[in-house]
Amino acid sequence: MIDRPTADSTDMTWALNRLTEEPGVVNALLFSTDGLVLAKSDTLPRDDADRAAAALCGVKSLQGDFGAFCGLPDQAGPLPMRHVVSDLKDFTVLLFAAGERTGIGVAVRGDSMSQEVALAITATLKMISGLRPVLEARERSATA
């Protein structure tokens, strides 16, 4: 049996810390869709990470109710989320689908139209693309 790295078994702190090196990025968090912290940037205290993971998970789950609003029939199922931008007064919170059952949250100083947010979006999408095999796998497979 070949053990494949998964988001549960691989420490992704280094990747999140790299995101915090982008201009304006305050914190980054990898979480499961059941609201658990899988990894966090070193700049984010654990208690804050736990609360943020639960909140981001809630925002991610809300997007599933937009199908009818977008004109899809009820039986079409939830729309797959790619990312959500929350433009707050002095910060922007970015929420990305990182895999089937994982998400990444990134807090950035500035409004959603700032250059810092554009750079953070690009850096996060590159990270997700490069780490997709690990981020997509949430459990070890029993078969090889």
C-alpha positions in Angstrom: 0.0 0.0 0.0 1.3 3.5 -0.9 0.6 6.2 1.7 -0.5 9.3 -0.1 0.0 12.7 1.7 -3.3 14.2 2.8 -4.4 17.5 4.3 -5.0 15.7 7.6 -1.5 14.1 7.7 0.7 16.8 6.2 1.7 19.9 8.1 0.7 22.8 5.8 1.9 25.5 8.2 4.8 26.4 6.0 2.5 27.2 3.1 0.2 29.3 5.2 3.2 31.2 6.7 4.4 31.8 3.1 1.0 33.5 2.4 1.5 35.8 5.4 4.6 37.1 3.7 2.5 38.6 1.0 1.9 42.4 1.4 -1.1 43.0 3.7 -1.8 39.4 4.6 -2.4 39.1 8.3 -3.4 35.5 8.8 -4.1 32.3 6.9 -6.0 29.2 7.9 -6.6 25.7 6.4 -9.8 24.2 7.7 -12.1 21.2 7.2 -15.7 21.6 6.1 -16.8 20.4 9.5 -15.1 23.5 11.0 -11.9 22.0 12.3 -8.5 23.7 12.0 -6.1 21.6 9.9 -3.3 24.2 9.9 -2.8 27.8 10.7 -0.2 30.5 10.1 2.1 31.1 13.1 0.6 34.6 13.4 -2.8 33.3 14.4 -3.4 32.2 18.0 -5.1 28.7 18.3 -8.3 30.0 20.0 -8.7 32.6 17.2 -8.1 29.9 14.6 -10.7 27.6 16.1 -13.3 30.4 16.0 -12.3 31.5 12.5 -12.5 27.9 11.2 -16.1 27.6 12.5 -17.1 30.9 11.0 -15.5 30.3 7.6 -17.1 26.8 7.5 -20.5 28.5 8.1 -19.9 31.0 5.3 -18.8 28.2 3.0 -22.0 26.2 3.8 -24.3 29.1 3.1 -23.2 29.3 -0.5 -25.0 26.0 -1.2 -28.3 27.8 -0.9 -27.7 30.1 -3.8 -28.9 27.7 -6.5 -32.5 28.9 -6.7 -31.3 32.6 -6.4 -29.2 31.9 -9.5 -32.1 30.5 -11.4 -31.3 26.8 -11.0 -34.0 24.3 -10.3 -34.1 22.8 -6.8 -32.9 19.4 -7.9 -29.8 20.9 -9.5 -28.0 20.6 -6.1 -25.6 23.1 -4.5 -23.4 25.2 -6.6 -19.7 24.4 -6.0 -17.9 27.3 -4.3 -14.6 28.6 -5.7 -14.1 31.6 -3.5 -15.9 34.3 -1.5 -14.7 37.8 -0.8 -15.9 39.5 2.4 -15.2 43.2 2.2 -15.0 44.6 5.8 -14.3 48.1 6.9 -10.5 47.9 7.1 -9.9 44.2 6.1 -10.9 41.7 3.5 -11.5 38.1 4.3 -11.0 35.7 1.5 -12.5 32.2 1.6 -11.4 29.6 -1.0 -12.5 26.0 -1.6 -9.2 24.2 -1.4 -10.4 20.7 -1.9 -13.6 18.6 -1.7 -13.8 19.0 2.1 -11.2 21.7 2.9 -11.1 25.5 2.7 -8.6 28.2 3.1 -9.3 31.6 4.8 -7.0 34.6 4.4 -7.3 37.9 6.2 -5.9 40.9 4.3 -5.5 44.5 5.4 -7.4 46.8 3.1 -10.6 46.8 1.0 -11.5 44.3 -1.6 -10.3 46.5 -4.5 -6.8 47.0 -3.0 -3.6 45.8 -4.7 -2.9 43.7 -1.5 -6.1 41.8 -1.9 -5.4 41.1 -5.6 -1.9 39.8 -4.7 -3.3 37.7 -1.9 -5.9 36.1 -4.2 -3.3 35.3 -6.8 -0.8 33.8 -4.2 -3.6 31.7 -2.6 -4.8 30.3 -5.9 -1.2 29.4 -6.9 -0.7 27.7 -3.5 -4.0 25.7 -3.9 -3.0 24.7 -7.5 0.4 23.6 -6.4 -0.8 21.6 -3.4 -4.0 20.3 -4.9 -3.2 16.6 -4.6 -2.7 17.0 -0.8 -5.6 19.4 -0.3 -8.0 17.2 -2.3 -7.2 14.1 -0.1 -8.7 14.3 3.3 -8.5 10.6 4.3 -6.1 7.8 3.7 -7.3 5.3 1.3 -7.5 1.7 2.4 -6.6 0.5 -1.1 -3.4 1.1 -3.0 
